[in-house]
Amino acid sequence: MKRVTAVVIGAGHAGLAMSHHLARHGIDHVILERGEVANAWRHERWESLRLLTPNWQCRLPGQAYAGPEPEGFMSMPELIALLDDYARGLSAPLHTATEVLALRQLEGGYRVITNRGEWHCRAAIIATGACQLPVVPAMATALPPGIMNLTPHAYRHPGQLPQGGVLVVGASATGVQLADEIQRSGRPVTLAVGQHLRLPRRYRGRDIQWWLEHAGMLDQRYDEVEDLSRARRQPSPQLLGSAAPQDLDLNTLSGRGVRLVGRLAGLAGTRLQFSGSLAMHCTAADLKLTRLLDNLDAWASAHGWHDVLPAPERPAPTRLPKRPCLGLDLAAGEIKTVLWATGFRPDFHWLQVPVFDPRGRLQHQGGVVAPGLYAMGLPFMRRRKSGAIHGADDDARDLSSHLAAWLARAKKQHSSVA
């Protein structure tokens, strides 16, 4: 049995950022990681993936990007090297290949049971990520034999897919990127499109992330939003990180030959059924994009940027197929692979504390889960940027300060009782 004040669970960017700030407060702690540093980036991503945020935005506490390509986008090997180097500079012990099997509450703290022993701690920080388990509809199990059926966690490159058509289900960031890559490999792609968020890679000569950051949108707090639950469910934007900045929206994909269909609504025998909502979802995404760009133009005018930047422009509306496809028969042999880009969820099966809502979702207030129990790296946890690498610094600063104050109050109460 080992004792420590705090245990950080997870050595991705969120856990490493929290370790930095705990050390600043003088809080002794350890980091437990089931695999290696940046484990998900190493083993659960496709080979060509690059970050959606530009390099200048890849900030960690005490470390800003200082490389030669601030407007570029990191590949997975580059990001892993960055996190490896950052982890080596931390003062806390890092225990890799240490899987947390259970976290239980006990008097005065928590018991953390791992495959390599137990820890008792006053506080625990859950930094295991929000994208551990792919969300796949139940109909996936009913696909006919002979259809390859996989998720983005298992996908690495087009060469692992059989020749023939591919149905990509989901048109957020992951779906559009994989649809584009697979179409370029010579396999015809059908993309099932539901609710999505359309963004240009660059606007008026600047990366869209420059606009969102400078206009303060990424710093919007969780307690400033009317419908926080809806904001946390917002799909990831249709963006691409690439060697040369480029848009990747539905117009780009259809121009390259990708067939657009509506949301996958069901499977009857061997026949896939698509919703007739494609036009509605595309119109809604176009309207949201126009509203966002109008707001950014207003911000530019109010802050002296309007005359410095190129003139405003608006992307063309999403082009819709003349005859919407409402169904495909898998028995016809056109589709050989179904790739489910239908979202992800965190894996908290080991968290044996009553902190979940009736739907099994972790309950927290800006990352504060329970006394001495915190979360990091979840979507819109404290700010709109919480799920991104550059969002971890501010969140870790806030929550480590909250923890330090909580420990100080507990110590004072204990001293007064004694």
C-alpha positions as CSV (number, residue, x, y, z in Angstrom):
1,M,0.0,0.0,0.0
2,K,1.5,3.3,-1.1
3,R,0.3,6.7,0.1
4,V,0.4,10.1,-1.7
5,T,-1.6,13.3,-1.6
6,A,-2.9,13.1,-5.2
7,V,-3.1,10.5,-8.0
8,V,-3.4,11.7,-11.6
9,I,-4.9,8.9,-13.8
10,G,-3.7,9.3,-17.4
11,A,-0.5,10.6,-19.0
12,G,-2.0,12.4,-22.0
13,H,-1.8,16.1,-22.4
14,A,-4.5,16.7,-19.7
15,G,-2.8,14.6,-17.1
16,L,0.6,16.0,-17.8
17,A,-0.8,19.6,-17.6
18,M,-2.3,18.8,-14.2
19,S,0.9,17.4,-12.9
20,H,2.7,20.6,-13.8
21,H,0.3,22.7,-11.8
22,L,0.1,20.3,-8.9
23,A,3.9,20.6,-8.6
24,R,3.6,24.4,-8.6
25,H,1.4,24.2,-5.6
26,G,3.8,21.8,-3.9
27,I,1.2,18.9,-3.9
28,D,3.0,15.6,-4.0
29,H,1.5,13.2,-6.5
30,V,2.0,10.4,-9.0
31,I,0.8,9.9,-12.6
32,L,-0.6,6.4,-13.4
33,E,-0.8,5.5,-17.1
34,R,-2.2,2.2,-18.5
35,G,0.2,2.2,-21.4
36,E,2.7,4.8,-22.5
37,V,2.7,8.6,-22.5
38,A,0.2,9.7,-25.1
39,N,-1.0,6.2,-25.3
40,A,-4.2,6.9,-27.3
41,W,-2.3,9.0,-29.8
42,R,0.2,6.2,-30.3
43,H,-2.2,3.2,-30.6
44,E,-5.7,4.4,-31.4
45,R,-5.3,6.8,-34.3
46,W,-4.9,6.4,-38.1
47,E,-1.5,6.9,-39.6
48,S,-2.1,10.1,-41.6
49,L,-3.8,12.0,-38.8
50,R,-2.7,15.5,-38.0
51,L,-4.0,17.8,-35.3
52,L,-6.8,20.0,-36.3
53,T,-5.3,22.9,-34.4
54,P,-2.2,24.8,-35.8
55,N,1.2,24.3,-34.1
56,W,1.2,27.8,-32.5
57,Q,-1.8,26.7,-30.5
58,C,-0.2,23.5,-29.2
59,R,0.6,25.0,-25.8
60,L,1.3,23.2,-22.6
61,P,1.9,24.8,-19.1
62,G,5.3,26.5,-19.3
63,Q,5.9,25.4,-22.9
64,A,4.9,27.1,-26.1
65,Y,5.5,26.0,-29.6
66,A,9.0,27.2,-30.8
67,G,9.4,25.2,-34.0
68,P,9.8,26.4,-37.5
69,E,6.2,25.9,-38.7
70,P,3.8,27.7,-36.4
71,E,1.0,27.6,-39.1
72,G,1.6,23.8,-39.7
73,F,-0.2,20.9,-38.1
74,M,1.5,18.2,-36.1
75,S,1.5,14.6,-37.2
76,M,1.0,11.9,-34.7
77,P,4.8,11.1,-34.4
78,E,5.5,14.8,-33.8
79,L,2.8,15.2,-31.1
80,I,4.0,12.0,-29.4
81,A,7.6,13.3,-29.3
82,L,6.3,16.6,-27.9
83,L,4.4,14.9,-25.1
84,D,7.3,12.5,-24.4
85,D,9.7,15.4,-24.0
86,Y,7.3,17.3,-21.8
87,A,6.7,14.3,-19.5
88,R,10.5,13.9,-19.0
89,G,10.6,17.5,-17.6
90,L,8.0,16.9,-14.9
91,S,9.0,16.3,-11.4
92,A,6.3,13.7,-10.4
93,P,6.9,10.0,-10.7
94,L,5.3,8.6,-13.8
95,H,4.2,4.9,-13.6
96,T,3.5,3.5,-17.1
97,A,2.0,0.1,-17.8
98,T,-0.1,0.7,-14.7
99,E,-3.8,0.2,-15.3
100,V,-6.3,1.5,-12.8
101,L,-8.7,-1.4,-12.1
102,A,-10.9,0.5,-9.6
103,L,-11.2,3.8,-7.7
104,R,-13.2,3.7,-4.5
105,Q,-14.0,6.3,-1.9
106,L,-12.7,5.7,1.6
107,E,-12.6,7.8,4.8
108,G,-10.3,10.8,4.1
109,G,-9.7,10.1,0.4
110,Y,-9.6,7.4,-2.2
111,R,-8.3,4.0,-2.8
112,V,-6.8,3.4,-6.3
113,I,-6.4,-0.3,-7.2
114,T,-4.1,-1.0,-10.1
115,N,-2.5,-4.1,-11.7
116,R,0.7,-3.1,-9.9
117,G,-0.5,-2.5,-6.4
118,E,-2.7,0.0,-4.5
119,W,-2.5,3.7,-3.7
120,H,-4.3,5.6,-1.0
121,C,-4.6,9.3,-1.8
122,R,-6.5,12.4,-0.5
123,A,-7.4,13.4,-4.1
124,A,-7.6,11.9,-7.5
125,I,-7.7,13.5,-11.0
126,I,-9.3,11.6,-13.8
127,A,-7.5,12.5,-17.0
128,T,-8.2,9.4,-19.1
129,G,-9.7,11.2,-22.1
130,A,-13.1,11.6,-23.7
131,C,-12.6,9.4,-26.7
132,Q,-11.8,6.0,-25.3
133,L,-14.8,4.0,-26.6
134,P,-16.3,4.3,-30.1
135,V,-20.1,4.9,-30.0
136,V,-21.5,2.4,-32.5
137,P,-25.2,1.8,-33.1
138,A,-26.7,-1.6,-32.3
139,M,-27.4,-2.2,-36.0
140,A,-23.7,-2.8,-36.6
141,T,-24.1,-6.3,-35.2
142,A,-26.7,-7.1,-37.8
143,L,-24.6,-6.3,-40.9
144,P,-24.5,-9.2,-43.3
145,P,-21.5,-11.6,-43.2
146,G,-18.7,-10.5,-45.6
147,I,-19.1,-6.8,-44.8
148,M,-16.0,-5.4,-43.0
149,N,-17.2,-3.5,-40.0
150,L,-14.8,-1.2,-38.1
151,T,-14.4,2.0,-36.1
152,P,-11.7,4.7,-36.3
153,H,-9.9,3.1,-33.4
154,A,-9.2,0.1,-35.6
155,Y,-8.7,1.9,-38.9
156,R,-5.0,2.7,-39.8
157,H,-4.9,3.2,-43.6
158,P,-7.0,2.4,-46.7
159,G,-4.8,-0.6,-47.5
160,Q,-6.4,-2.6,-44.7
161,L,-9.8,-2.3,-46.4
162,P,-11.0,-4.7,-49.1
163,Q,-11.4,-3.3,-52.6
164,G,-14.9,-2.0,-53.2
165,G,-17.3,0.6,-51.8
166,V,-17.0,2.0,-48.3
167,L,-19.8,3.5,-46.3
168,V,-18.6,6.1,-43.8
169,V,-21.2,6.8,-41.2
170,G,-20.9,10.2,-39.6
171,A,-19.7,13.6,-41.1
172,S,-17.9,15.3,-38.2
173,A,-14.1,15.8,-38.3
174,T,-13.2,12.1,-38.2
175,G,-15.8,11.1,-40.8
176,V,-14.9,13.7,-43.4
177,Q,-11.2,13.0,-43.0
178,L,-11.6,9.3,-43.4
179,A,-14.0,9.6,-46.3
180,D,-11.5,11.9,-48.1
181,E,-8.5,9.6,-47.5
182,I,-10.4,6.4,-48.5
183,Q,-11.9,8.1,-51.7
184,R,-8.4,9.1,-52.7
185,S,-7.3,5.5,-52.4
186,G,-9.6,4.5,-55.3
187,R,-12.4,3.1,-53.2
188,P,-15.8,4.7,-53.9
189,V,-17.1,6.3,-50.7
190,T,-20.7,6.9,-49.5
191,L,-20.9,9.4,-46.6
192,A,-23.9,9.3,-44.3
193,V,-24.4,12.8,-43.0
194,G,-26.3,13.8,-39.9
195,Q,-25.9,16.9,-37.7
196,H,-22.5,18.5,-38.4
197,L,-20.5,21.7,-37.9
198,R,-19.0,23.4,-41.0
199,L,-15.9,25.6,-40.6
200,P,-13.4,27.0,-43.1
201,R,-9.8,26.2,-42.5
202,R,-8.9,29.8,-43.0
203,Y,-10.9,33.0,-43.1
204,R,-9.8,36.4,-44.3
205,G,-6.2,35.2,-44.4
206,R,-6.1,33.7,-40.9
207,D,-6.6,30.3,-39.5
208,I,-10.1,29.8,-38.1
209,Q,-8.6,29.0,-34.8
210,W,-6.9,32.4,-34.7
211,W,-10.3,34.0,-35.1
212,L,-11.9,31.8,-32.4
213,E,-9.1,32.4,-29.9
214,H,-8.7,36.1,-30.5
215,A,-12.5,36.8,-30.4
216,G,-12.6,35.0,-27.0
217,M,-15.0,32.3,-28.1
218,L,-12.7,29.5,-26.9
219,D,-12.6,31.0,-23.5
220,Q,-16.3,31.0,-23.0
221,R,-17.0,29.3,-19.6
222,Y,-19.3,26.5,-18.7
223,D,-21.4,28.7,-16.4
224,E,-21.9,31.3,-19.2
225,V,-23.9,28.9,-21.5
226,E,-27.6,28.5,-21.4
227,D,-27.7,24.9,-22.6
228,L,-24.5,23.4,-21.4
229,S,-25.5,19.8,-22.1
230,R,-26.1,20.7,-25.7
231,A,-22.9,22.6,-26.0
232,R,-21.0,19.5,-24.7
233,R,-22.6,17.3,-27.3
234,Q,-21.7,19.6,-30.2
235,P,-20.1,17.7,-33.1
236,S,-16.4,18.3,-33.9
237,P,-16.0,20.7,-36.8
238,Q,-15.3,19.6,-40.3
239,L,-11.6,20.6,-40.3
240,L,-8.4,19.1,-41.7
241,G,-4.8,19.4,-40.5
242,S,-2.6,19.1,-43.6
243,A,0.7,20.2,-45.0
244,A,-1.0,22.9,-47.0
245,P,-4.1,24.5,-45.4
246,Q,-7.3,23.4,-47.1
247,D,-11.0,23.2,-46.5
248,L,-12.6,19.8,-46.1
249,D,-16.4,20.3,-46.2
250,L,-19.1,18.4,-48.0
251,N,-18.6,20.5,-51.1
252,T,-15.0,19.4,-51.2
253,L,-15.9,15.8,-50.7
254,S,-18.7,15.7,-53.3
255,G,-16.4,17.4,-55.8
256,R,-13.9,14.5,-55.3
257,G,-16.6,12.0,-56.0
258,V,-17.9,11.1,-52.5
259,R,-21.6,10.3,-52.6
260,L,-23.6,12.2,-49.9
261,V,-26.6,10.5,-48.3
262,G,-28.7,11.3,-45.2
263,R,-28.3,10.0,-41.7
264,L,-28.2,6.2,-41.5
265,A,-31.6,5.5,-40.0
266,G,-31.9,1.7,-40.0
267,L,-31.1,-1.7,-41.4
268,A,-33.9,-3.9,-42.7
269,G,-32.5,-7.3,-43.6
270,T,-29.7,-6.4,-46.0
271,R,-31.1,-2.9,-46.9
272,L,-29.6,0.2,-45.4
273,Q,-32.1,3.0,-44.9
274,F,-31.1,6.6,-45.0
275,S,-33.0,9.6,-43.6
276,G,-34.4,12.3,-45.9
277,S,-32.9,14.9,-43.6
278,L,-29.7,15.6,-45.6
279,A,-31.0,18.9,-46.9
280,M,-32.2,20.0,-43.4
281,H,-28.8,19.2,-41.8
282,C,-26.8,20.9,-44.5
283,T,-29.0,24.0,-44.4
284,A,-28.6,24.2,-40.6
285,A,-24.8,23.9,-40.9
286,D,-24.7,26.6,-43.6
287,L,-26.8,29.0,-41.5
288,K,-24.6,28.4,-38.4
289,L,-21.5,29.1,-40.4
290,T,-22.9,32.3,-41.8
291,R,-23.9,33.4,-38.3
292,L,-20.4,32.6,-37.0
293,L,-18.6,34.5,-39.8
294,D,-21.0,37.5,-39.3
295,N,-20.0,37.6,-35.6
296,L,-16.3,37.3,-36.4
297,D,-16.6,40.2,-38.9
298,A,-18.4,42.3,-36.2
299,W,-15.6,41.5,-33.8
300,A,-13.0,42.5,-36.4
301,S,-14.7,45.8,-37.0
302,A,-15.0,46.5,-33.2
303,H,-11.3,45.7,-32.5
304,G,-9.5,47.4,-35.4
305,W,-8.9,44.4,-37.6
306,H,-11.4,45.0,-40.4
307,D,-9.2,47.2,-42.5
308,V,-6.0,45.2,-41.8
309,L,-7.4,41.9,-43.1
310,P,-8.7,40.9,-46.5
311,A,-12.4,41.6,-47.3
312,P,-15.0,39.2,-45.9
313,E,-16.2,36.4,-48.1
314,R,-18.7,33.6,-47.7
315,P,-18.3,29.9,-48.7
316,A,-20.8,28.6,-51.3
317,P,-23.8,26.8,-49.8
318,T,-23.6,23.1,-49.5
319,R,-24.4,21.4,-52.8
320,L,-27.0,18.7,-52.5
321,P,-27.5,15.7,-54.7
322,K,-30.3,16.1,-57.2
323,R,-31.9,12.8,-56.3
324,P,-31.3,11.9,-52.6
325,C,-30.4,8.2,-52.0
326,L,-32.7,6.8,-49.4
327,G,-31.4,3.2,-49.3
328,L,-28.7,0.8,-50.4
329,D,-28.9,-3.0,-50.5
330,L,-25.8,-4.6,-49.1
331,A,-26.6,-7.8,-50.9
332,A,-25.9,-6.0,-54.2
333,G,-22.2,-6.1,-53.4
334,E,-21.5,-2.3,-53.9
335,I,-20.5,-1.7,-50.2
336,K,-17.7,-3.9,-48.9
337,T,-16.9,-1.9,-45.7
338,V,-18.8,0.1,-43.1
339,L,-16.7,2.5,-41.0
340,W,-18.5,3.9,-38.0
341,A,-17.4,7.5,-37.4
342,T,-20.3,8.0,-35.0
343,G,-18.5,9.5,-32.1
344,F,-16.7,8.4,-28.9
345,R,-17.3,8.3,-25.2
346,P,-15.1,8.1,-22.1
347,D,-14.6,4.7,-20.3
348,F,-15.2,5.0,-16.6
349,H,-16.0,1.4,-15.8
350,W,-13.3,1.4,-13.1
351,L,-14.7,4.5,-11.3
352,Q,-16.7,3.0,-8.4
353,V,-18.0,6.2,-6.9
354,P,-21.6,7.4,-7.1
355,V,-20.9,10.3,-9.5
356,F,-23.0,9.4,-12.6
357,D,-26.3,10.6,-13.8
358,P,-29.2,8.2,-14.7
359,R,-27.7,7.9,-18.3
360,G,-24.3,6.9,-17.0
361,R,-22.6,10.2,-17.7
362,L,-20.1,11.7,-15.3
363,Q,-21.5,14.5,-13.3
364,H,-19.2,17.5,-12.5
365,Q,-19.2,21.2,-12.1
366,G,-16.5,22.6,-14.3
367,G,-14.3,19.5,-13.6
368,V,-15.1,19.3,-9.9
369,V,-16.7,15.8,-9.5
370,A,-16.7,15.3,-5.7
371,P,-14.7,16.5,-2.7
372,G,-11.1,15.7,-3.8
373,L,-12.1,14.2,-7.1
374,Y,-11.6,16.0,-10.4
375,A,-11.8,15.5,-14.1
376,M,-9.6,16.9,-16.9
377,G,-9.8,17.0,-20.7
378,L,-13.6,16.6,-21.2
379,P,-15.5,18.5,-23.8
380,F,-16.5,22.0,-22.7
381,M,-15.5,21.0,-19.1
382,R,-14.7,24.5,-17.9
383,R,-14.3,26.3,-21.2
384,R,-15.1,25.8,-24.8
385,K,-11.5,24.9,-25.4
386,S,-11.3,22.3,-22.6
387,G,-11.1,19.3,-24.9
388,A,-8.2,20.7,-26.8
389,I,-4.5,20.5,-26.0
390,H,-4.2,24.3,-25.5
391,G,-7.2,24.2,-23.2
392,A,-5.6,22.0,-20.5
393,D,-3.4,24.8,-19.1
394,D,-6.1,27.1,-17.8
395,D,-8.3,24.1,-16.6
396,A,-5.4,22.5,-14.7
397,R,-4.5,25.9,-13.2
398,D,-8.1,26.4,-11.9
399,L,-8.6,22.9,-10.6
400,S,-5.2,22.6,-9.0
401,S,-5.9,25.9,-7.1
402,H,-9.3,24.5,-6.1
403,L,-7.6,21.3,-4.8
404,A,-4.9,23.3,-3.0
405,A,-7.6,25.4,-1.2
406,W,-9.6,22.3,-0.4
407,L,-6.5,20.6,1.2
408,A,-5.7,23.7,3.2
409,R,-9.2,23.9,4.6
410,A,-9.2,20.2,5.5
411,K,-5.9,20.6,7.2
412,K,-7.1,23.7,9.2
413,Q,-10.2,21.8,10.3
414,H,-8.2,18.8,11.4
415,S,-5.8,21.1,13.4
416,S,-8.7,22.8,15.1
417,V,-10.3,19.5,16.1
418,A,-7.0,18.2,17.3
